[in-house]
Amino acid sequence: IQSPKIIISASGMLSGGRILHHLKCFGPNPKNTILITGYQAVGTRGARLLNHETRLKIHGEMVDIRAQIIELTSTSAHADYEEILE
């Protein structure tokens, strides 16, 4: 039985690393939420999820993503205009 959890994982555009294992394991469950923060380049898994694609190729296998996808645009790894001027 899987208990509720929050996983914070790197790989900003869902291109590699542990996030792929998390997507493969937790992405198919519609009870889960994937929160995407930051910029997603065109053609990346992150951008495809934000464009409502429901199947991603992960480790050579097509995975159905049924989790809710939410984009949080208020965070970024880059400084904004005011921060640069300071």
PDB file as gemmi writes it, atoms N, CA and C in Angstrom:
CRYST1    1.000    1.000    1.000  90.00  90.00  90.00 P 1                      
ATOM      1  N   ILE A   1       0.855  -1.184   0.000  1.00  0.00           N  
ATOM      2  CA  ILE A   1       0.000   0.000   0.000  1.00  0.00           C  
ATOM      3  C   ILE A   1       0.888   1.231   0.000  1.00  0.00           C  
ATOM      4  N   GLN A   2       0.639   2.115  -0.940  1.00  0.00           N  
ATOM      5  CA  GLN A   2       1.420   3.341  -1.018  1.00  0.00           C  
ATOM      6  C   GLN A   2       0.762   4.413  -0.167  1.00  0.00           C  
ATOM      7  N   SER A   3       1.544   5.023   0.700  1.00  0.00           N  
ATOM      8  CA  SER A   3       1.023   6.096   1.539  1.00  0.00           C  
ATOM      9  C   SER A   3       1.205   7.435   0.837  1.00  0.00           C  
ATOM     10  N   PRO A   4       0.447   8.467   1.251  1.00  0.00           N  
ATOM     11  CA  PRO A   4       0.604   9.793   0.643  1.00  0.00           C  
ATOM     12  C   PRO A   4       2.031  10.300   0.832  1.00  0.00           C  
ATOM     13  N   LYS A   5       2.505  11.044  -0.145  1.00  0.00           N  
ATOM     14  CA  LYS A   5       3.868  11.577  -0.055  1.00  0.00           C  
ATOM     15  C   LYS A   5       4.010  12.788  -0.958  1.00  0.00           C  
ATOM     16  N   ILE A   6       5.014  13.571  -0.682  1.00  0.00           N  
ATOM     17  CA  ILE A   6       5.415  14.675  -1.556  1.00  0.00           C  
ATOM     18  C   ILE A   6       6.839  14.374  -1.983  1.00  0.00           C  
ATOM     19  N   ILE A   7       7.070  14.388  -3.281  1.00  0.00           N  
ATOM     20  CA  ILE A   7       8.408  14.151  -3.812  1.00  0.00           C  
ATOM     21  C   ILE A   7       8.846  15.422  -4.520  1.00  0.00           C  
ATOM     22  N   ILE A   8       9.987  15.945  -4.110  1.00  0.00           N  
ATOM     23  CA  ILE A   8      10.563  17.105  -4.785  1.00  0.00           C  
ATOM     24  C   ILE A   8      11.764  16.580  -5.554  1.00  0.00           C  
ATOM     25  N   SER A   9      11.726  16.740  -6.868  1.00  0.00           N  
ATOM     26  CA  SER A   9      12.749  16.135  -7.706  1.00  0.00           C  
ATOM     27  C   SER A   9      13.288  17.137  -8.716  1.00  0.00           C  
ATOM     28  N   ALA A  10      14.579  17.062  -8.958  1.00  0.00           N  
ATOM     29  CA  ALA A  10      15.207  17.931  -9.949  1.00  0.00           C  
ATOM     30  C   ALA A  10      14.932  17.421 -11.361  1.00  0.00           C  
ATOM     31  N   SER A  11      15.489  18.074 -12.313  1.00  0.00           N  
ATOM     32  CA  SER A  11      15.343  17.871 -13.753  1.00  0.00           C  
ATOM     33  C   SER A  11      14.191  18.712 -14.238  1.00  0.00           C  
ATOM     34  N   GLY A  12      14.509  19.979 -14.405  1.00  0.00           N  
ATOM     35  CA  GLY A  12      13.526  20.995 -14.728  1.00  0.00           C  
ATOM     36  C   GLY A  12      12.619  20.704 -15.899  1.00  0.00           C  
ATOM     37  N   MET A  13      13.071  19.999 -16.906  1.00  0.00           N  
ATOM     38  CA  MET A  13      12.234  19.763 -18.089  1.00  0.00           C  
ATOM     39  C   MET A  13      11.850  18.296 -18.225  1.00  0.00           C  
ATOM     40  N   LEU A  14      12.018  17.559 -17.122  1.00  0.00           N  
ATOM     41  CA  LEU A  14      11.672  16.134 -17.069  1.00  0.00           C  
ATOM     42  C   LEU A  14      12.472  15.340 -18.099  1.00  0.00           C  
ATOM     43  N   SER A  15      13.744  15.715 -18.251  1.00  0.00           N  
ATOM     44  CA  SER A  15      14.563  15.120 -19.305  1.00  0.00           C  
ATOM     45  C   SER A  15      15.448  13.970 -18.837  1.00  0.00           C  
ATOM     46  N   GLY A  16      15.650  13.828 -17.547  1.00  0.00           N  
ATOM     47  CA  GLY A  16      16.498  12.750 -17.069  1.00  0.00           C  
ATOM     48  C   GLY A  16      16.553  12.727 -15.561  1.00  0.00           C  
ATOM     49  N   GLY A  17      17.197  11.716 -15.019  1.00  0.00           N  
ATOM     50  CA  GLY A  17      17.348  11.612 -13.576  1.00  0.00           C  
ATOM     51  C   GLY A  17      16.181  10.902 -12.905  1.00  0.00           C  
ATOM     52  N   ARG A  18      16.107  11.046 -11.589  1.00  0.00           N  
ATOM     53  CA  ARG A  18      15.098  10.352 -10.781  1.00  0.00           C  
ATOM     54  C   ARG A  18      13.673  10.712 -11.170  1.00  0.00           C  
ATOM     55  N   ILE A  19      13.465  11.918 -11.701  1.00  0.00           N  
ATOM     56  CA  ILE A  19      12.103  12.327 -12.052  1.00  0.00           C  
ATOM     57  C   ILE A  19      11.466  11.347 -13.030  1.00  0.00           C  
ATOM     58  N   LEU A  20      12.254  10.742 -13.894  1.00  0.00           N  
ATOM     59  CA  LEU A  20      11.691   9.781 -14.848  1.00  0.00           C  
ATOM     60  C   LEU A  20      11.135   8.558 -14.129  1.00  0.00           C  
ATOM     61  N   HIS A  21      11.816   8.117 -13.087  1.00  0.00           N  
ATOM     62  CA  HIS A  21      11.310   6.993 -12.293  1.00  0.00           C  
ATOM     63  C   HIS A  21      10.020   7.392 -11.573  1.00  0.00           C  
ATOM     64  N   HIS A  22       9.987   8.621 -11.050  1.00  0.00           N  
ATOM     65  CA  HIS A  22       8.781   9.103 -10.365  1.00  0.00           C  
ATOM     66  C   HIS A  22       7.612   9.212 -11.342  1.00  0.00           C  
ATOM     67  N   LEU A  23       7.867   9.739 -12.534  1.00  0.00           N  
ATOM     68  CA  LEU A  23       6.804   9.848 -13.545  1.00  0.00           C  
ATOM     69  C   LEU A  23       6.255   8.476 -13.920  1.00  0.00           C  
ATOM     70  N   LYS A  24       7.159   7.535 -14.108  1.00  0.00           N  
ATOM     71  CA  LYS A  24       6.749   6.189 -14.510  1.00  0.00           C  
ATOM     72  C   LYS A  24       5.944   5.501 -13.405  1.00  0.00           C  
ATOM     73  N   CYS A  25       6.336   5.723 -12.169  1.00  0.00           N  
ATOM     74  CA  CYS A  25       5.680   5.078 -11.037  1.00  0.00           C  
ATOM     75  C   CYS A  25       4.374   5.770 -10.636  1.00  0.00           C  
ATOM     76  N   PHE A  26       4.383   7.097 -10.569  1.00  0.00           N  
ATOM     77  CA  PHE A  26       3.250   7.836 -10.016  1.00  0.00           C  
ATOM     78  C   PHE A  26       2.404   8.555 -11.060  1.00  0.00           C  
ATOM     79  N   GLY A  27       2.928   8.747 -12.259  1.00  0.00           N  
ATOM     80  CA  GLY A  27       2.192   9.439 -13.312  1.00  0.00           C  
ATOM     81  C   GLY A  27       0.902   8.773 -13.751  1.00  0.00           C  
ATOM     82  N   PRO A  28       0.827   7.446 -13.794  1.00  0.00           N  
ATOM     83  CA  PRO A  28      -0.407   6.797 -14.249  1.00  0.00           C  
ATOM     84  C   PRO A  28      -1.595   6.919 -13.286  1.00  0.00           C  
ATOM     85  N   ASN A  29      -1.363   7.294 -12.045  1.00  0.00           N  
ATOM     86  CA  ASN A  29      -2.430   7.336 -11.049  1.00  0.00           C  
ATOM     87  C   ASN A  29      -3.132   8.696 -11.047  1.00  0.00           C  
ATOM     88  N   PRO A  30      -4.428   8.739 -11.356  1.00  0.00           N  
ATOM     89  CA  PRO A  30      -5.149  10.017 -11.401  1.00  0.00           C  
ATOM     90  C   PRO A  30      -5.308  10.682 -10.036  1.00  0.00           C  
ATOM     91  N   LYS A  31      -4.967   9.973  -8.961  1.00  0.00           N  
ATOM     92  CA  LYS A  31      -5.018  10.581  -7.624  1.00  0.00           C  
ATOM     93  C   LYS A  31      -3.786  11.437  -7.342  1.00  0.00           C  
ATOM     94  N   ASN A  32      -2.773  11.331  -8.197  1.00  0.00           N  
ATOM     95  CA  ASN A  32      -1.528  12.070  -7.996  1.00  0.00           C  
ATOM     96  C   ASN A  32      -1.546  13.393  -8.750  1.00  0.00           C  
ATOM     97  N   THR A  33      -0.676  14.294  -8.313  1.00  0.00           N  
ATOM     98  CA  THR A  33      -0.501  15.596  -8.963  1.00  0.00           C  
ATOM     99  C   THR A  33       0.967  15.779  -9.284  1.00  0.00           C  
ATOM    100  N   ILE A  34       1.249  16.258 -10.476  1.00  0.00           N  
ATOM    101  CA  ILE A  34       2.606  16.627 -10.875  1.00  0.00           C  
ATOM    102  C   ILE A  34       2.616  18.141 -10.998  1.00  0.00           C  
ATOM    103  N   LEU A  35       3.432  18.781 -10.169  1.00  0.00           N  
ATOM    104  CA  LEU A  35       3.535  20.238 -10.146  1.00  0.00           C  
ATOM    105  C   LEU A  35       4.803  20.625 -10.895  1.00  0.00           C  
ATOM    106  N   ILE A  36       4.647  21.327 -11.999  1.00  0.00           N  
ATOM    107  CA  ILE A  36       5.789  21.717 -12.824  1.00  0.00           C  
ATOM    108  C   ILE A  36       6.090  23.190 -12.565  1.00  0.00           C  
ATOM    109  N   THR A  37       7.331  23.456 -12.195  1.00  0.00           N  
ATOM    110  CA  THR A  37       7.753  24.835 -11.944  1.00  0.00           C  
ATOM    111  C   THR A  37       8.843  25.203 -12.941  1.00  0.00           C  
ATOM    112  N   GLY A  38       8.824  26.413 -13.390  1.00  0.00           N  
ATOM    113  CA  GLY A  38       9.877  26.876 -14.277  1.00  0.00           C  
ATOM    114  C   GLY A  38       9.596  26.638 -15.747  1.00  0.00           C  
ATOM    115  N   TYR A  39      10.513  27.114 -16.545  1.00  0.00           N  
ATOM    116  CA  TYR A  39      10.412  27.087 -18.002  1.00  0.00           C  
ATOM    117  C   TYR A  39      10.489  25.660 -18.530  1.00  0.00           C  
ATOM    118  N   GLN A  40       9.687  25.357 -19.548  1.00  0.00           N  
ATOM    119  CA  GLN A  40       9.704  24.060 -20.223  1.00  0.00           C  
ATOM    120  C   GLN A  40       9.933  24.292 -21.713  1.00  0.00           C  
ATOM    121  N   ALA A  41      11.087  23.888 -22.213  1.00  0.00           N  
ATOM    122  CA  ALA A  41      11.413  24.087 -23.624  1.00  0.00           C  
ATOM    123  C   ALA A  41      10.513  23.226 -24.507  1.00  0.00           C  
ATOM    124  N   VAL A  42      10.218  23.734 -25.685  1.00  0.00           N  
ATOM    125  CA  VAL A  42       9.389  23.015 -26.654  1.00  0.00           C  
ATOM    126  C   VAL A  42       9.992  21.643 -26.925  1.00  0.00           C  
ATOM    127  N   GLY A  43       9.150  20.628 -26.942  1.00  0.00           N  
ATOM    128  CA  GLY A  43       9.590  19.275 -27.251  1.00  0.00           C  
ATOM    129  C   GLY A  43      10.018  18.456 -26.048  1.00  0.00           C  
ATOM    130  N   THR A  44      10.158  19.081 -24.876  1.00  0.00           N  
ATOM    131  CA  THR A  44      10.547  18.328 -23.683  1.00  0.00           C  
ATOM    132  C   THR A  44       9.331  17.638 -23.077  1.00  0.00           C  
ATOM    133  N   ARG A  45       9.579  16.670 -22.230  1.00  0.00           N  
ATOM    134  CA  ARG A  45       8.462  15.986 -21.568  1.00  0.00           C  
ATOM    135  C   ARG A  45       7.623  16.972 -20.756  1.00  0.00           C  
ATOM    136  N   GLY A  46       8.293  17.908 -20.089  1.00  0.00           N  
ATOM    137  CA  GLY A  46       7.556  18.898 -19.307  1.00  0.00           C  
ATOM    138  C   GLY A  46       6.620  19.723 -20.166  1.00  0.00           C  
ATOM    139  N   ALA A  47       7.103  20.184 -21.306  1.00  0.00           N  
ATOM    140  CA  ALA A  47       6.258  20.972 -22.217  1.00  0.00           C  
ATOM    141  C   ALA A  47       5.123  20.122 -22.764  1.00  0.00           C  
ATOM    142  N   ARG A  48       5.400  18.869 -23.057  1.00  0.00           N  
ATOM    143  CA  ARG A  48       4.341  18.002 -23.588  1.00  0.00           C  
ATOM    144  C   ARG A  48       3.244  17.770 -22.550  1.00  0.00           C  
ATOM    145  N   LEU A  49       3.627  17.605 -21.285  1.00  0.00           N  
ATOM    146  CA  LEU A  49       2.608  17.467 -20.241  1.00  0.00           C  
ATOM    147  C   LEU A  49       1.777  18.735 -20.113  1.00  0.00           C  
ATOM    148  N   LEU A  50       2.431  19.892 -20.184  1.00  0.00           N  
ATOM    149  CA  LEU A  50       1.698  21.156 -20.090  1.00  0.00           C  
ATOM    150  C   LEU A  50       0.788  21.370 -21.295  1.00  0.00           C  
ATOM    151  N   ASN A  51       1.100  20.714 -22.407  1.00  0.00           N  
ATOM    152  CA  ASN A  51       0.247  20.780 -23.600  1.00  0.00           C  
ATOM    153  C   ASN A  51      -0.786  19.654 -23.615  1.00  0.00           C  
ATOM    154  N   HIS A  52      -1.003  19.041 -22.464  1.00  0.00           N  
ATOM    155  CA  HIS A  52      -2.062  18.043 -22.256  1.00  0.00           C  
ATOM    156  C   HIS A  52      -1.816  16.711 -22.954  1.00  0.00           C  
ATOM    157  N   GLU A  53      -0.560  16.409 -23.273  1.00  0.00           N  
ATOM    158  CA  GLU A  53      -0.273  15.066 -23.784  1.00  0.00           C  
ATOM    159  C   GLU A  53      -0.398  14.083 -22.629  1.00  0.00           C  
ATOM    160  N   THR A  54      -0.915  12.913 -22.902  1.00  0.00           N  
ATOM    161  CA  THR A  54      -1.167  11.945 -21.834  1.00  0.00           C  
ATOM    162  C   THR A  54      -0.315  10.686 -21.950  1.00  0.00           C  
ATOM    163  N   ARG A  55       0.564  10.644 -22.930  1.00  0.00           N  
ATOM    164  CA  ARG A  55       1.483   9.507 -23.073  1.00  0.00           C  
ATOM    165  C   ARG A  55       2.888  10.040 -23.290  1.00  0.00           C  
ATOM    166  N   LEU A  56       3.815   9.538 -22.487  1.00  0.00           N  
ATOM    167  CA  LEU A  56       5.215   9.930 -22.611  1.00  0.00           C  
ATOM    168  C   LEU A  56       6.076   8.685 -22.759  1.00  0.00           C  
ATOM    169  N   LYS A  57       7.137   8.811 -23.540  1.00  0.00           N  
ATOM    170  CA  LYS A  57       8.103   7.722 -23.647  1.00  0.00           C  
ATOM    171  C   LYS A  57       9.122   7.895 -22.525  1.00  0.00           C  
ATOM    172  N   ILE A  58       9.177   6.898 -21.652  1.00  0.00           N  
ATOM    173  CA  ILE A  58      10.100   6.931 -20.522  1.00  0.00           C  
ATOM    174  C   ILE A  58      10.855   5.609 -20.494  1.00  0.00           C  
ATOM    175  N   HIS A  59      12.171   5.688 -20.583  1.00  0.00           N  
ATOM    176  CA  HIS A  59      13.030   4.496 -20.616  1.00  0.00           C  
ATOM    177  C   HIS A  59      12.584   3.512 -21.693  1.00  0.00           C  
ATOM    178  N   GLY A  60      12.244   4.041 -22.858  1.00  0.00           N  
ATOM    179  CA  GLY A  60      11.879   3.209 -23.995  1.00  0.00           C  
ATOM    180  C   GLY A  60      10.477   2.636 -23.954  1.00  0.00           C  
ATOM    181  N   GLU A  61       9.698   3.027 -22.973  1.00  0.00           N  
ATOM    182  CA  GLU A  61       8.343   2.485 -22.805  1.00  0.00           C  
ATOM    183  C   GLU A  61       7.332   3.633 -22.806  1.00  0.00           C  
ATOM    184  N   MET A  62       6.205   3.438 -23.470  1.00  0.00           N  
ATOM    185  CA  MET A  62       5.146   4.446 -23.454  1.00  0.00           C  
ATOM    186  C   MET A  62       4.380   4.334 -22.134  1.00  0.00           C  
ATOM    187  N   VAL A  63       4.260   5.466 -21.441  1.00  0.00           N  
ATOM    188  CA  VAL A  63       3.606   5.503 -20.130  1.00  0.00           C  
ATOM    189  C   VAL A  63       2.411   6.441 -20.215  1.00  0.00           C  
ATOM    190  N   ASP A  64       1.247   5.952 -19.813  1.00  0.00           N  
ATOM    191  CA  ASP A  64       0.051   6.793 -19.746  1.00  0.00           C  
ATOM    192  C   ASP A  64       0.131   7.653 -18.497  1.00  0.00           C  
ATOM    193  N   ILE A  65       0.009   8.951 -18.673  1.00  0.00           N  
ATOM    194  CA  ILE A  65       0.043   9.882 -17.547  1.00  0.00           C  
ATOM    195  C   ILE A  65      -1.384  10.327 -17.272  1.00  0.00           C  
ATOM    196  N   ARG A  66      -1.898   9.907 -16.131  1.00  0.00           N  
ATOM    197  CA  ARG A  66      -3.265  10.265 -15.736  1.00  0.00           C  
ATOM    198  C   ARG A  66      -3.280  11.209 -14.539  1.00  0.00           C  
ATOM    199  N   ALA A  67      -2.108  11.476 -13.970  1.00  0.00           N  
ATOM    200  CA  ALA A  67      -2.014  12.399 -12.840  1.00  0.00           C  
ATOM    201  C   ALA A  67      -2.423  13.799 -13.285  1.00  0.00           C  
ATOM    202  N   GLN A  68      -2.899  14.582 -12.337  1.00  0.00           N  
ATOM    203  CA  GLN A  68      -3.227  15.979 -12.630  1.00  0.00           C  
ATOM    204  C   GLN A  68      -1.918  16.736 -12.837  1.00  0.00           C  
ATOM    205  N   ILE A  69      -1.868  17.583 -13.862  1.00  0.00           N  
ATOM    206  CA  ILE A  69      -0.680  18.381 -14.152  1.00  0.00           C  
ATOM    207  C   ILE A  69      -0.995  19.831 -13.815  1.00  0.00           C  
ATOM    208  N   ILE A  70      -0.165  20.427 -12.967  1.00  0.00           N  
ATOM    209  CA  ILE A  70      -0.338  21.828 -12.583  1.00  0.00           C  
ATOM    210  C   ILE A  70       0.966  22.562 -12.855  1.00  0.00           C  
ATOM    211  N   GLU A  71       0.851  23.740 -13.440  1.00  0.00           N  
ATOM    212  CA  GLU A  71       2.025  24.576 -13.689  1.00  0.00           C  
ATOM    213  C   GLU A  71       2.048  25.699 -12.665  1.00  0.00           C  
ATOM    214  N   LEU A  72       3.164  25.829 -11.963  1.00  0.00           N  
ATOM    215  CA  LEU A  72       3.364  26.905 -11.005  1.00  0.00           C  
ATOM    216  C   LEU A  72       4.354  27.879 -11.626  1.00  0.00           C  
ATOM    217  N   THR A  73       3.866  29.021 -12.058  1.00  0.00           N  
ATOM    218  CA  THR A  73       4.719  29.962 -12.793  1.00  0.00           C  
ATOM    219  C   THR A  73       5.362  31.014 -11.902  1.00  0.00           C  
ATOM    220  N   SER A  74       5.073  31.002 -10.614  1.00  0.00           N  
ATOM    221  CA  SER A  74       5.593  32.052  -9.738  1.00  0.00           C  
ATOM    222  C   SER A  74       6.996  31.765  -9.228  1.00  0.00           C  
ATOM    223  N   THR A  75       7.569  30.628  -9.595  1.00  0.00           N  
ATOM    224  CA  THR A  75       8.927  30.314  -9.160  1.00  0.00           C  
ATOM    225  C   THR A  75       9.829  30.146 -10.376  1.00  0.00           C  
ATOM    226  N   SER A  76      11.095  30.454 -10.176  1.00  0.00           N  
ATOM    227  CA  SER A  76      12.064  30.305 -11.254  1.00  0.00           C  
ATOM    228  C   SER A  76      13.456  30.207 -10.662  1.00  0.00           C  
ATOM    229  N   ALA A  77      14.353  29.593 -11.380  1.00  0.00           N  
ATOM    230  CA  ALA A  77      15.743  29.507 -10.951  1.00  0.00           C  
ATOM    231  C   ALA A  77      16.528  30.739 -11.370  1.00  0.00           C  
ATOM    232  N   HIS A  78      15.880  31.663 -12.052  1.00  0.00           N  
ATOM    233  CA  HIS A  78      16.556  32.841 -12.569  1.00  0.00           C  
ATOM    234  C   HIS A  78      16.051  34.096 -11.877  1.00  0.00           C  
ATOM    235  N   ALA A  79      16.918  35.072 -11.760  1.00  0.00           N  
ATOM    236  CA  ALA A  79      16.541  36.346 -11.155  1.00  0.00           C  
ATOM    237  C   ALA A  79      15.607  37.110 -12.083  1.00  0.00           C  
ATOM    238  N   ASP A  80      14.692  37.874 -11.474  1.00  0.00           N  
ATOM    239  CA  ASP A  80      13.827  38.715 -12.293  1.00  0.00           C  
ATOM    240  C   ASP A  80      14.486  40.085 -12.498  1.00  0.00           C  
ATOM    241  N   TYR A  81      13.822  40.948 -13.213  1.00  0.00           N  
ATOM    242  CA  TYR A  81      14.361  42.259 -13.578  1.00  0.00           C  
ATOM    243  C   TYR A  81      14.846  43.032 -12.357  1.00  0.00           C  
ATOM    244  N   GLU A  82      14.006  43.136 -11.324  1.00  0.00           N  
ATOM    245  CA  GLU A  82      14.364  43.901 -10.125  1.00  0.00           C  
ATOM    246  C   GLU A  82      15.564  43.290  -9.405  1.00  0.00           C  
ATOM    247  N   GLU A  83      15.626  41.975  -9.338  1.00  0.00           N  
ATOM    248  CA  GLU A  83      16.745  41.316  -8.665  1.00  0.00           C  
ATOM    249  C   GLU A  83      18.054  41.541  -9.405  1.00  0.00           C  
ATOM    250  N   ILE A  84      17.999  41.594 -10.714  1.00  0.00           N  
ATOM    251  CA  ILE A  84      19.210  41.844 -11.497  1.00  0.00           C  
ATOM    252  C   ILE A  84      19.734  43.254 -11.240  1.00  0.00           C  
ATOM    253  N   LEU A  85      18.830  44.225 -11.138  1.00  0.00           N  
ATOM    254  CA  LEU A  85      19.234  45.610 -10.904  1.00  0.00           C  
ATOM    255  C   LEU A  85      19.837  45.817  -9.522  1.00  0.00           C  
ATOM    256  N   GLU A  86      19.423  45.023  -8.559  1.00  0.00           N  
ATOM    257  CA  GLU A  86      19.982  45.129  -7.206  1.00  0.00           C  
ATOM    258  C   GLU A  86      21.398  44.625  -7.230  1.00  0.00           C  
TER     259      GLU A  86                                                      
END                                                                             
